[in-house]
């Protein structure tokens, strides 16, 4: 199982994620590319640290929404969205390659991630942006999403992802953040759910049902209070359960 976390979510003098501590735990780093968080200095610093630690670098692309942290619903024309996706990947690639690494994968953030689960046009635009940026990065997304379907059609490697600290609907999608119980705050429960998804390939849904979850990567959110300690606990529990932790790329 791959462990990924959202990193580089600072901007100027404002910081959010404990990048160095998380990079010591995860195998893949979803680096904010400046549209929902992050800036040139932050991207450069995180890429340098990730490359030095052997952590894979991924572009976490978003709607252009710094004020809303990329979590507000937006209607962006497909051609414009594709260009903005390519722009973000290109910006991160400069710093990844300068650090001796590369952008191994792309993962949408926030509202864009959720939109591409069901929206064919927006999902296709994200994939078009990835192709426009060049290379053949993998695409990280929710199992069964339109995003991963379009990635496969474009001959990009689709990688299914699960979430350690998010509640699931009976259909296997994420409970919207605006709803009660969308985020699991109990560290012990987060650890239990992580092991269950990795070993048993199921998770308890918000309605109490057992929801199938088949994933190659597990996300531990970097903006959660105590995220680094929680990530360490998740990794230790997975390894104790016999799960090998390694990057999917």
Secondary structure, 3 states (H helix, E strand, C coil): CEEEEEECCCECCECCCCHHHHHCCCCEEEEECCCCCCCHHHHHHHHHHHHHHCCEEEEEECCCCCCCCCCCCCCCCHHHHHHHHHHHHHHHHHHHHHCCCCEEEEEECHHHHHHHHHCHHHHHHHHHHHHHHCCCCEEEEECCCHHHHHHHHCCCCEEEEEECCECECCCCCECCCCCCCCECCCHHHHHHHHHHHHHHCEEECCCCCEEECCCCEEECCCCCCCHHHHHHHHHHHHHHCCCCCCCCC
